[in-house]
Amino acid sequence: MMTRNKLEKGEGLAAEVRRQLGAETMARFVRTLPTFRAETDIPDRFRQLLDRLDRVENGDVWRRQ
């Protein structure tokens, strides 16, 4: 069982995280991060593994290559 004091601290922490994530400083930082994408010239074996991962994520696990 969570005590009232712990609940209030948790709510305060959640509010602080939301505040910081919405800050302009955070937006500027996120804009500096690289975009995550697969390079077009990766080896075939890695491309096949990425395609397999995409199929699993999309729920299409029964389709074979």
N, C-alpha and C positions, 0 to 999 in steps of 0.2 A: 504494500500500500504506500502511495506517495504522500508525504506530508504536505501541508499547505505551503510551507516555506520552500520545499524543493519544487513544488509546482510553480510557485511564483518565480523562482530562479530560472526554471526551464522556459517559462513564458518570456521572461526578460531576455534570456539568451536568444530565443527565436526572433524576438523583435530586433535585437541588435544585429543578428545575421542578416535579416531582411533589409535593415537600414544600410548596412555596409554593401550588400550585393547591389542595391539600387543606387549607390553613390556614383557620381561622375568619375571619380578617381578609379573605381573598379571598371567602369565602362572603357576608360582610356587604356587601362592595363589589358583588358580582354582584347581590345582591338590590336594590340601589339603581338598577340600570340599567333603562331603559325596556323594555317588552315590544315586540318588533318585530312589527307587524301592519299590514295595509293598512286605512286608514280606510274607512268605508262610503260616504262621500260624495265619493269621488274621481271625476274625469271619466270618462266611458265609454271614451274612448280608452285611458286608463291601465289601467282595469279589463280591457279586452280584451288589452292587452299582458301583464298579470299572469296572466290565464287562459292565454294562449299559453305563457308561461314555465312555468307549472304542468304543462301538457301535455307540454312537452319534458322537464322533469325526471322526469315519470312514464313516459316512453318512449312516450307516445301522440302521436307527431308527425304521424301520418297523418290524424287526425280534423280536419275543417274546422269553422269556426265556423258 
